[in-house]
Amino acid sequence: MKVFPEDLLYSREHIWVRVEGYMTTIGITDYAQESLGEILSVEFTEIDTYVERDETFGSVESTKTVVDLISPVSGTVVNINEDIKDDIGIINSDPHDMGWLVVIEMDDLEQLEDLLVATAYHDFIRQEEESD
C-alpha cells in the first residue's frame, strides 16, 4: 500500500521533501521503494557539496535496477543519513522517516513551488500507472 504523508512535498522523480525553513530533508517515496524492490545500496554526494535542482546527487541500487537520485532543490548538502549504511533496509521499511537520505540547505524557497502536495503526487502516480 502506497503512503503519501501530507506534511511532505514530492517531485515527479519520486523524491520527497520535508521543509524546515531553508533546510530540506530528502528521501525516496514509498512508491519509489515499492517499485524498486529490495534496496541493496545507496550512494550520494558528500557533505558540503553543492547540488543543483534536477541534477543527480546519488544513486540507489536495488534487486531490479540502479536509478539516479535527482535533487528537487538546489543547495548545499549539510547532512547524510549514516544509519542507512549499517541498515540499508530502513529505506524499504520506513522511507519517509528513518530512511531519509540527505539534508540540503536550500538557496531559493521558490523552488518548492514546483513540487507536488500529497494529493497532487497521488494523482501523478495514478496517471503514471494508467499510462503503463
TIRO-2110 file (N, C-alpha, C; in Angstrom, 1 decimal):
// TIRO-2110
0.8, -1.2, 0.0, N, 1, A
0.0, 0.0, 0.0, CA, 1, A
0.9, 1.2, 0.0, C, 1, A
0.6, 2.2, -0.9, N, 2, A
1.4, 3.4, -1.0, CA, 2, A
0.9, 4.4, 0.0, C, 2, A
1.9, 5.1, 0.6, N, 3, A
1.7, 6.1, 1.6, CA, 3, A
2.1, 7.4, 1.1, C, 3, A
1.3, 8.5, 1.3, N, 4, A
1.6, 9.8, 0.9, CA, 4, A
1.4, 10.8, 2.1, C, 4, A
2.4, 10.9, 3.0, N, 5, A
2.3, 11.8, 4.1, CA, 5, A
2.0, 13.2, 3.6, C, 5, A
1.0, 13.8, 4.3, N, 6, A
0.5, 15.2, 4.0, CA, 6, A
1.6, 16.3, 4.3, C, 6, A
2.5, 16.0, 5.2, N, 7, A
3.5, 17.0, 5.6, CA, 7, A
4.7, 17.1, 4.7, C, 7, A
4.7, 16.3, 3.6, N, 8, A
5.8, 16.3, 2.7, CA, 8, A
5.4, 16.9, 1.4, C, 8, A
6.4, 17.3, 0.6, N, 9, A
6.3, 17.7, -0.8, CA, 9, A
6.9, 16.6, -1.6, C, 9, A
6.6, 16.5, -2.9, N, 10, A
7.0, 15.4, -3.7, CA, 10, A
7.5, 15.9, -5.1, C, 10, A
8.5, 15.3, -5.7, N, 11, A
8.9, 15.6, -7.0, CA, 11, A
8.4, 14.5, -8.0, C, 11, A
8.3, 14.8, -9.2, N, 12, A
7.9, 13.9, -10.3, CA, 12, A
8.9, 12.8, -10.5, C, 12, A
10.1, 12.9, -9.8, N, 13, A
11.1, 11.9, -9.9, CA, 13, A
11.1, 11.0, -8.6, C, 13, A
10.0, 11.1, -7.9, N, 14, A
9.6, 10.2, -6.7, CA, 14, A
10.6, 10.4, -5.5, C, 14, A
10.9, 11.7, -5.3, N, 15, A
11.7, 12.1, -4.2, CA, 15, A
10.7, 12.9, -3.3, C, 15, A
10.8, 12.7, -2.0, N, 16, A
10.0, 13.5, -1.0, CA, 16, A
10.9, 14.5, -0.4, C, 16, A
10.3, 15.6, 0.1, N, 17, A
11.0, 16.7, 0.7, CA, 17, A
10.2, 17.2, 2.0, C, 17, A
10.9, 17.2, 3.1, N, 18, A
10.4, 17.7, 4.3, CA, 18, A
11.1, 19.1, 4.6, C, 18, A
10.3, 20.2, 4.7, N, 19, A
10.9, 21.5, 4.7, CA, 19, A
10.8, 22.1, 6.1, C, 19, A
12.0, 22.6, 6.6, N, 20, A
12.0, 23.3, 7.9, CA, 20, A
12.9, 24.5, 7.6, C, 20, A
12.2, 25.6, 7.3, N, 21, A
13.0, 26.8, 6.9, CA, 21, A
13.7, 26.6, 5.6, C, 21, A
15.0, 26.8, 5.6, N, 22, A
15.8, 26.6, 4.4, CA, 22, A
16.3, 25.1, 4.4, C, 22, A
16.1, 24.4, 5.4, N, 23, A
16.6, 23.0, 5.5, CA, 23, A
15.6, 22.0, 4.9, C, 23, A
16.0, 21.2, 4.0, N, 24, A
15.1, 20.2, 3.4, CA, 24, A
15.7, 18.8, 3.6, C, 24, A
15.0, 18.0, 4.3, N, 25, A
15.3, 16.6, 4.4, CA, 25, A
14.7, 15.9, 3.2, C, 25, A
15.5, 15.0, 2.6, N, 26, A
15.1, 14.4, 1.3, CA, 26, A
15.3, 12.9, 1.3, C, 26, A
14.3, 12.2, 0.7, N, 27, A
14.4, 10.7, 0.6, CA, 27, A
13.6, 10.3, -0.6, C, 27, A
13.6, 8.9, -0.8, N, 28, A
12.7, 8.4, -1.9, CA, 28, A
11.4, 8.1, -1.3, C, 28, A
10.4, 8.2, -2.2, N, 29, A
9.0, 7.9, -1.7, CA, 29, A
8.7, 6.5, -1.5, C, 29, A
7.6, 6.2, -0.8, N, 30, A
7.1, 4.9, -0.6, CA, 30, A
6.9, 4.2, -2.0, C, 30, A
6.3, 5.0, -2.9, N, 31, A
6.0, 4.4, -4.2, CA, 31, A
7.3, 4.0, -4.9, C, 31, A
8.4, 4.8, -4.8, N, 32, A
9.7, 4.5, -5.4, CA, 32, A
10.3, 3.3, -4.8, C, 32, A
10.3, 3.2, -3.5, N, 33, A
10.9, 2.0, -2.9, CA, 33, A
10.1, 0.7, -3.2, C, 33, A
8.8, 0.9, -3.3, N, 34, A
8.0, -0.3, -3.6, CA, 34, A
8.3, -0.7, -5.1, C, 34, A
8.4, 0.2, -6.0, N, 35, A
8.7, -0.1, -7.4, CA, 35, A
10.1, -0.7, -7.6, C, 35, A
11.1, -0.2, -6.8, N, 36, A
12.4, -0.7, -6.9, CA, 36, A
12.6, -2.1, -6.3, C, 36, A
11.8, -2.4, -5.4, N, 37, A
12.1, -3.7, -4.7, CA, 37, A
13.1, -3.5, -3.6, C, 37, A
13.7, -4.6, -3.2, N, 38, A
14.7, -4.5, -2.1, CA, 38, A
15.9, -3.6, -2.5, C, 38, A
16.2, -2.6, -1.6, N, 39, A
17.3, -1.7, -1.8, CA, 39, A
18.6, -2.4, -1.4, C, 39, A
19.6, -2.5, -2.2, N, 40, A
20.8, -3.1, -1.9, CA, 40, A
21.9, -2.1, -1.4, C, 40, A
21.9, -0.9, -2.1, N, 41, A
22.9, 0.1, -1.7, CA, 41, A
22.5, 1.4, -2.2, C, 41, A
23.1, 2.4, -1.6, N, 42, A
22.8, 3.8, -2.0, CA, 42, A
24.1, 4.6, -1.9, C, 42, A
24.3, 5.4, -2.9, N, 43, A
25.5, 6.3, -2.9, CA, 43, A
25.0, 7.7, -3.1, C, 43, A
25.6, 8.7, -2.4, N, 44, A
25.2, 10.0, -2.6, CA, 44, A
26.4, 10.9, -2.4, C, 44, A
26.3, 12.2, -2.9, N, 45, A
27.4, 13.1, -2.8, CA, 45, A
27.8, 13.4, -1.3, C, 45, A
28.9, 14.0, -1.1, N, 46, A
29.5, 14.2, 0.2, CA, 46, A
28.9, 15.5, 0.8, C, 46, A
29.0, 15.5, 2.1, N, 47, A
28.6, 16.8, 2.9, CA, 47, A
29.5, 17.9, 2.3, C, 47, A
28.8, 19.1, 2.3, N, 48, A
29.4, 20.4, 1.8, CA, 48, A
29.5, 20.4, 0.3, C, 48, A
28.9, 19.5, -0.4, N, 49, A
28.8, 19.5, -1.9, CA, 49, A
27.6, 20.3, -2.3, C, 49, A
27.7, 21.2, -3.3, N, 50, A
26.6, 22.0, -3.8, CA, 50, A
25.9, 21.1, -4.9, C, 50, A
24.6, 21.0, -4.8, N, 51, A
23.8, 20.3, -5.8, CA, 51, A
22.8, 21.2, -6.4, C, 51, A
22.6, 21.0, -7.7, N, 52, A
21.6, 21.8, -8.5, CA, 52, A
20.3, 21.1, -8.6, C, 52, A
19.2, 21.8, -8.5, N, 53, A
17.9, 21.2, -8.8, CA, 53, A
17.9, 20.5, -10.1, C, 53, A
17.3, 19.3, -10.2, N, 54, A
17.2, 18.5, -11.4, CA, 54, A
18.5, 17.8, -11.8, C, 54, A
19.5, 17.9, -10.9, N, 55, A
20.8, 17.2, -11.2, CA, 55, A
20.9, 16.0, -10.2, C, 55, A
21.7, 15.1, -10.5, N, 56, A
21.9, 13.9, -9.7, CA, 56, A
22.7, 14.2, -8.5, C, 56, A
22.2, 13.7, -7.3, N, 57, A
23.0, 13.8, -6.1, CA, 57, A
23.4, 12.4, -5.6, C, 57, A
23.1, 11.3, -6.3, N, 58, A
23.5, 10.0, -5.9, CA, 58, A
22.7, 9.0, -6.7, C, 58, A
22.7, 7.7, -6.2, N, 59, A
22.0, 6.6, -6.9, CA, 59, A
21.6, 5.6, -5.9, C, 59, A
20.6, 4.8, -6.3, N, 60, A
20.1, 3.7, -5.5, CA, 60, A
20.2, 2.5, -6.3, C, 60, A
20.7, 1.4, -5.8, N, 61, A
20.8, 0.1, -6.4, CA, 61, A
19.8, -0.8, -5.7, C, 61, A
19.0, -1.5, -6.5, N, 62, A
18.0, -2.4, -5.9, CA, 62, A
18.2, -3.8, -6.6, C, 62, A
17.3, -4.7, -6.3, N, 63, A
17.4, -6.0, -6.9, CA, 63, A
16.9, -5.9, -8.4, C, 63, A
16.2, -4.8, -8.7, N, 64, A
15.7, -4.7, -10.1, CA, 64, A
16.5, -3.8, -11.0, C, 64, A
17.2, -2.7, -10.4, N, 65, A
17.8, -1.7, -11.2, CA, 65, A
18.7, -0.8, -10.4, C, 65, A
19.3, 0.1, -11.1, N, 66, A
20.0, 1.2, -10.5, CA, 66, A
19.4, 2.5, -11.0, C, 66, A
19.0, 3.4, -10.1, N, 67, A
18.4, 4.7, -10.5, CA, 67, A
19.2, 5.9, -9.9, C, 67, A
19.2, 6.9, -10.7, N, 68, A
19.8, 8.2, -10.2, CA, 68, A
18.8, 8.9, -9.2, C, 68, A
19.4, 9.5, -8.2, N, 69, A
18.6, 10.4, -7.3, CA, 69, A
18.7, 11.8, -7.9, C, 69, A
17.6, 12.4, -8.2, N, 70, A
17.5, 13.7, -8.8, CA, 70, A
17.1, 14.7, -7.7, C, 70, A
17.9, 15.7, -7.5, N, 71, A
17.6, 16.7, -6.4, CA, 71, A
16.4, 17.6, -6.8, C, 71, A
15.5, 17.7, -5.9, N, 72, A
14.3, 18.5, -6.2, CA, 72, A
14.6, 20.0, -5.9, C, 72, A
15.7, 20.3, -5.3, N, 73, A
16.1, 21.7, -4.9, CA, 73, A
17.6, 21.9, -5.1, C, 73, A
18.0, 23.1, -5.2, N, 74, A
19.4, 23.5, -5.2, CA, 74, A
19.9, 23.9, -3.8, C, 74, A
21.1, 23.5, -3.5, N, 75, A
21.7, 23.9, -2.2, CA, 75, A
22.9, 23.1, -1.8, C, 75, A
23.3, 23.2, -0.6, N, 76, A
24.5, 22.5, -0.1, CA, 76, A
24.0, 21.3, 0.8, C, 76, A
24.6, 20.2, 0.5, N, 77, A
24.4, 19.0, 1.4, CA, 77, A
25.0, 19.3, 2.7, C, 77, A
24.2, 19.3, 3.8, N, 78, A
24.7, 19.5, 5.1, CA, 78, A
24.7, 18.3, 6.0, C, 78, A
24.0, 17.3, 5.6, N, 79, A
23.9, 16.0, 6.4, CA, 79, A
23.6, 14.9, 5.5, C, 79, A
24.1, 13.7, 5.9, N, 80, A
23.9, 12.5, 5.2, CA, 80, A
23.4, 11.4, 6.3, C, 80, A
22.4, 10.6, 5.9, N, 81, A
21.9, 9.6, 6.9, CA, 81, A
22.9, 8.4, 6.9, C, 81, A
23.8, 8.5, 7.9, N, 82, A
24.8, 7.4, 8.1, CA, 82, A
24.2, 6.1, 8.5, C, 82, A
23.0, 6.2, 9.2, N, 83, A
22.4, 5.0, 9.7, CA, 83, A
22.0, 4.0, 8.6, C, 83, A
21.8, 4.5, 7.4, N, 84, A
21.4, 3.6, 6.3, CA, 84, A
22.6, 2.7, 5.8, C, 84, A
23.8, 3.2, 6.1, N, 85, A
25.0, 2.4, 5.7, CA, 85, A
25.0, 1.1, 6.5, C, 85, A
24.5, 1.2, 7.8, N, 86, A
24.5, 0.0, 8.7, CA, 86, A
23.3, -0.9, 8.4, C, 86, A
22.2, -0.2, 8.0, N, 87, A
20.9, -0.9, 7.8, CA, 87, A
20.2, -0.4, 6.6, C, 87, A
20.6, -0.8, 5.4, N, 88, A
20.0, -0.3, 4.2, CA, 88, A
18.5, -0.5, 4.1, C, 88, A
18.1, -1.6, 4.8, N, 89, A
16.7, -2.0, 4.7, CA, 89, A
15.7, -0.9, 5.2, C, 89, A
16.2, 0.0, 6.0, N, 90, A
15.2, 1.0, 6.5, CA, 90, A
14.7, 1.9, 5.4, C, 90, A
15.3, 2.0, 4.3, N, 91, A
14.8, 2.7, 3.2, CA, 91, A
13.5, 2.0, 2.7, C, 91, A
13.5, 0.7, 2.7, N, 92, A
12.3, 0.0, 2.3, CA, 92, A
11.2, 0.0, 3.4, C, 92, A
11.7, -0.2, 4.6, N, 93, A
10.7, -0.3, 5.7, CA, 93, A
10.2, 1.0, 6.2, C, 93, A
10.9, 2.1, 6.1, N, 94, A
10.5, 3.4, 6.7, CA, 94, A
11.0, 4.5, 5.8, C, 94, A
10.6, 4.6, 4.5, N, 95, A
11.2, 5.5, 3.6, CA, 95, A
10.9, 7.0, 3.9, C, 95, A
9.9, 7.3, 4.7, N, 96, A
9.5, 8.7, 4.9, CA, 96, A
10.0, 9.2, 6.2, C, 96, A
10.6, 8.4, 7.0, N, 97, A
11.2, 8.9, 8.3, CA, 97, A
12.6, 8.4, 8.5, C, 97, A
12.8, 7.2, 9.1, N, 98, A
14.2, 6.8, 9.3, CA, 98, A
15.0, 6.6, 8.1, C, 98, A
14.3, 6.4, 6.9, N, 99, A
15.0, 6.1, 5.7, CA, 99, A
15.4, 7.3, 4.9, C, 99, A
15.4, 8.5, 5.5, N, 100, A
15.8, 9.7, 4.7, CA, 100, A
17.2, 9.5, 4.2, C, 100, A
17.6, 10.3, 3.2, N, 101, A
18.9, 10.2, 2.6, CA, 101, A
19.8, 11.4, 3.0, C, 101, A
19.4, 12.6, 2.6, N, 102, A
20.3, 13.8, 2.8, CA, 102, A
19.5, 14.9, 3.3, C, 102, A
20.2, 15.9, 3.9, N, 103, A
19.6, 17.2, 4.2, CA, 103, A
20.4, 18.2, 3.4, C, 103, A
19.6, 19.1, 2.7, N, 104, A
20.1, 20.1, 1.8, CA, 104, A
19.7, 21.5, 2.3, C, 104, A
20.6, 22.4, 2.5, N, 105, A
20.3, 23.7, 2.8, CA, 105, A
20.0, 24.5, 1.5, C, 105, A
18.8, 24.8, 1.3, N, 106, A
18.4, 25.4, 0.0, CA, 106, A
18.8, 26.9, -0.1, C, 106, A
19.0, 27.3, -1.4, N, 107, A
19.2, 28.7, -1.7, CA, 107, A
17.9, 29.5, -1.9, C, 107, A
16.9, 28.8, -2.5, N, 108, A
15.8, 29.5, -3.0, CA, 108, A
14.5, 28.8, -2.7, C, 108, A
13.7, 29.4, -1.8, N, 109, A
12.5, 28.7, -1.4, CA, 109, A
11.5, 28.7, -2.5, C, 109, A
11.6, 29.5, -3.5, N, 110, A
10.7, 29.5, -4.6, CA, 110, A
10.7, 28.2, -5.4, C, 110, A
11.8, 27.4, -5.3, N, 111, A
11.9, 26.1, -5.9, CA, 111, A
10.8, 25.1, -5.4, C, 111, A
10.4, 25.4, -4.2, N, 112, A
9.4, 24.5, -3.6, CA, 112, A
8.1, 24.6, -4.3, C, 112, A
7.8, 25.7, -5.0, N, 113, A
6.6, 25.9, -5.7, CA, 113, A
6.4, 24.8, -6.8, C, 113, A
7.5, 24.3, -7.3, N, 114, A
7.4, 23.3, -8.4, CA, 114, A
7.1, 21.9, -7.9, C, 114, A
7.1, 21.7, -6.6, N, 115, A
6.9, 20.4, -6.0, CA, 115, A
5.4, 20.1, -5.8, C, 115, A
5.0, 18.9, -5.6, N, 116, A
3.6, 18.5, -5.5, CA, 116, A
3.3, 18.3, -4.0, C, 116, A
2.0, 18.6, -3.7, N, 117, A
1.5, 18.3, -2.4, CA, 117, A
1.0, 16.8, -2.5, C, 117, A
0.7, 16.2, -1.4, N, 118, A
0.4, 14.7, -1.4, CA, 118, A
-0.7, 14.3, -2.3, C, 118, A
-1.8, 15.1, -2.4, N, 119, A
-2.9, 14.7, -3.3, CA, 119, A
-2.5, 14.8, -4.7, C, 119, A
-1.7, 15.9, -5.1, N, 120, A
-1.2, 16.0, -6.5, CA, 120, A
-0.3, 14.9, -6.8, C, 120, A
0.6, 14.5, -5.9, N, 121, A
1.5, 13.4, -6.1, CA, 121, A
0.8, 12.1, -6.3, C, 121, A
-0.2, 11.9, -5.5, N, 122, A
-1.1, 10.7, -5.7, CA, 122, A
-1.7, 10.7, -7.1, C, 122, A
-2.2, 11.8, -7.5, N, 123, A
-2.8, 11.9, -8.9, CA, 123, A
-1.8, 11.6, -9.9, C, 123, A
-0.6, 12.1, -9.7, N, 124, A
0.5, 11.9, -10.7, CA, 124, A
0.9, 10.5, -10.8, C, 124, A
0.9, 9.8, -9.7, N, 125, A
1.2, 8.3, -9.6, CA, 125, A
0.1, 7.6, -10.4, C, 125, A
-1.1, 7.9, -10.1, N, 126, A
-2.2, 7.2, -10.8, CA, 126, A
-2.1, 7.4, -12.3, C, 126, A
-1.8, 8.6, -12.7, N, 127, A
-1.7, 8.8, -14.2, CA, 127, A
-0.5, 8.0, -14.8, C, 127, A
0.6, 8.0, -14.0, N, 128, A
1.7, 7.2, -14.5, CA, 128, A
1.4, 5.7, -14.6, C, 128, A
0.7, 5.2, -13.6, N, 129, A
0.3, 3.8, -13.6, CA, 129, A
-0.7, 3.5, -14.8, C, 129, A
-1.6, 4.4, -15.0, N, 130, A
-2.6, 4.2, -16.1, CA, 130, A
-1.9, 4.2, -17.5, C, 130, A
-0.8, 5.0, -17.6, N, 131, A
-0.1, 5.1, -18.9, CA, 131, A
0.8, 3.9, -19.2, C, 131, A
1.1, 3.1, -18.1, N, 132, A
2.0, 1.9, -18.3, CA, 132, A
1.3, 0.8, -19.0, C, 132, A
END
